[in-house]
Amino acid sequence: MSLESIPRTSSDADRELDQGQIHDVLRNARRRLVLERLRETEDAQTVRDLSEHIASIESGETPPPRNVRQSVYVSLHQTHLPKLDDLGIVTYDSNGKEVSLAEHADELTVYMEVVPKYGLSWGEFYLALATLGLLLLVADGVGVPLISGLDASFIGGAFLTLVALSAAYHVTTQRSSLLHRLRDR
């Protein structure tokens, strides 16, 4: 029996999820969609609302076909939500059919960065910004026209400011940042 298939007990509640458990959870598209939906709404959702949302995404139709919605509802209720609840990622009230994010949900945030098909992840953005800054400094050093007229400290300061502003935006929009964890205490 693998560690991932062993349900967490209340004595396990203080332990962090291991990478195997995190990857097992995120391997399933419906579980990822549940977590994304709960993050974007920041409120408890009913299983019915979650199944409607996920079925719309899967079928590409609004409202989704009844059979797709029912299939999603059953799989959420019987499989996915109990698993997420056992791991402490969501709180699932199977009687009231309500779901909300729980204590361990923040541990999955770093793995769930959603990047559009032709978009950049934050890591790629910071790498591109740093590379562009270094290239401009090198161009200034070798005397490339127009760029060599700029002061190297101005170029460095401008890119350091861009990185700082980008990082500030990133931290304030990321729910699992230290800023949010301290504020929520």
C-alpha positions in Angstrom: 0.0 0.0 0.0 1.5 3.3 -1.0 1.6 6.4 1.2 -0.7 8.3 -1.1 -3.5 5.7 -0.7 -3.4 5.9 3.1 -6.1 8.4 4.3 -4.8 11.0 6.7 -6.1 10.8 10.3 -6.7 13.6 12.6 -3.3 13.0 14.1 -1.8 13.7 10.7 -3.5 17.1 10.4 -0.4 19.0 11.5 1.9 17.3 8.9 2.5 18.9 5.5 1.6 17.0 2.4 4.5 15.2 0.8 5.2 15.7 -2.9 3.7 12.4 -3.9 0.4 13.3 -2.3 0.5 16.7 -4.0 1.2 15.3 -7.4 -1.4 12.5 -7.0 -4.0 15.2 -6.2 -3.0 17.4 -9.1 -2.8 14.6 -11.6 -6.6 14.6 -11.9 -8.1 17.5 -14.0 -11.4 17.5 -12.0 -9.5 17.9 -8.7 -7.5 20.8 -10.2 -10.6 22.4 -11.4 -12.2 22.2 -8.0 -9.2 23.8 -6.4 -9.0 26.6 -9.0 -12.7 27.3 -8.7 -12.5 27.5 -4.9 -9.5 29.8 -5.1 -11.1 32.2 -7.6 -14.4 32.4 -5.7 -12.8 32.4 -2.2 -16.2 31.2 -0.8 -17.7 27.8 0.0 -19.3 26.2 -3.1 -22.0 23.5 -3.3 -21.1 20.3 -5.1 -23.9 21.2 -7.6 -22.2 24.5 -8.4 -18.8 22.9 -8.8 -20.2 20.1 -11.0 -22.0 22.7 -13.2 -18.8 24.7 -13.6 -16.6 21.7 -14.3 -19.1 20.2 -16.7 -19.3 23.5 -18.6 -15.5 23.4 -19.0 -15.4 19.8 -20.0 -18.3 20.0 -22.5 -17.6 23.5 -23.8 -21.3 24.2 -23.4 -23.3 26.5 -21.1 -25.4 25.0 -19.7 -23.6 21.7 -19.9 -25.5 18.6 -20.9 -27.3 16.9 -18.1 -25.4 13.6 -18.4 -22.0 15.4 -18.2 -23.1 17.4 -15.2 -24.4 14.2 -13.5 -21.1 12.3 -14.3 -19.1 15.2 -12.8 -21.3 15.4 -9.7 -21.1 11.7 -8.9 -17.3 11.6 -9.4 -16.8 14.7 -7.2 -19.2 13.4 -4.4 -17.9 9.8 -4.4 -14.2 10.1 -5.2 -12.5 13.5 -5.5 -14.0 15.6 -2.7 -13.6 12.8 0.0 -9.9 12.4 -1.1 -9.3 16.2 -0.9 -11.0 16.3 2.5 -9.0 13.3 3.8 -5.8 15.2 2.9 -7.0 18.4 4.6 -7.0 20.3 1.3 -10.7 21.0 1.3 -13.4 20.7 3.9 -16.3 18.7 2.5 -19.6 18.5 4.2 -21.1 15.4 2.5 -24.5 16.0 4.2 -24.8 19.7 3.3 -22.9 19.2 0.0 -20.7 22.2 0.7 -17.0 22.5 -0.1 -14.4 25.1 1.0 -10.6 25.3 1.0 -8.9 23.9 4.1 -5.6 24.2 5.9 -3.4 22.3 3.4 -4.8 24.0 0.2 -1.9 26.6 0.3 0.6 23.8 -0.1 -0.6 23.2 -3.6 -0.5 26.8 -4.8 3.1 26.7 -6.1 2.2 23.7 -8.3 -1.0 25.3 -9.7 0.3 28.4 -11.4 -1.9 28.6 -14.4 -0.1 29.9 -17.5 -2.1 30.6 -20.7 -1.1 28.6 -23.8 1.2 31.4 -25.1 1.8 33.2 -21.8 4.7 33.4 -19.5 5.0 32.0 -16.0 6.3 34.3 -13.3 9.7 32.5 -13.4 10.0 33.1 -17.1 8.9 36.7 -16.8 11.6 37.4 -14.1 14.3 35.6 -16.2 13.4 37.6 -19.3 13.4 40.9 -17.3 16.8 40.1 -15.8 18.3 38.9 -19.2 17.0 42.1 -20.9 18.6 44.2 -18.2 21.9 42.4 -18.5 21.9 42.6 -22.3 21.3 46.4 -22.1 24.2 46.7 -19.6 26.5 44.7 -21.9 25.3 46.8 -24.9 26.1 50.0 -22.9 29.6 48.6 -22.1 30.5 47.8 -25.7 29.2 51.1 -27.0 26.1 50.3 -28.9 24.7 53.5 -30.3 21.7 55.0 -28.4 22.2 52.6 -25.5 25.8 53.8 -24.8 24.4 57.3 -24.2 22.5 55.9 -21.1 24.2 55.7 -17.7 24.8 52.1 -16.6 23.5 53.0 -13.1 20.3 54.3 -14.7 19.8 51.0 -16.6 20.5 48.9 -13.5 18.3 51.0 -11.4 15.4 51.0 -13.9 15.5 47.2 -14.2 15.9 46.7 -10.4 12.8 48.9 -10.0 10.9 46.9 -12.6 11.8 43.6 -10.8 10.8 45.1 -7.4 7.4 46.4 -8.8 6.7 43.0 -10.5 7.6 41.1 -7.4 5.4 43.3 -5.3 2.5 42.7 -7.6 3.2 39.0 -7.7 3.3 38.8 -3.8 0.1 40.7 -3.4 -1.9 38.6 -5.9 -0.6 35.2 -4.7 -2.8 33.9 -1.9 -0.1 31.8 -0.3 2.5 34.5 0.1 3.9 35.3 3.5 2.0 38.6 3.4 -1.3 36.8 3.2 -0.4 34.1 5.7 0.6 36.9 8.3 -2.6 38.9 7.5 -4.8 35.8 7.9 -3.5 35.0 11.4 
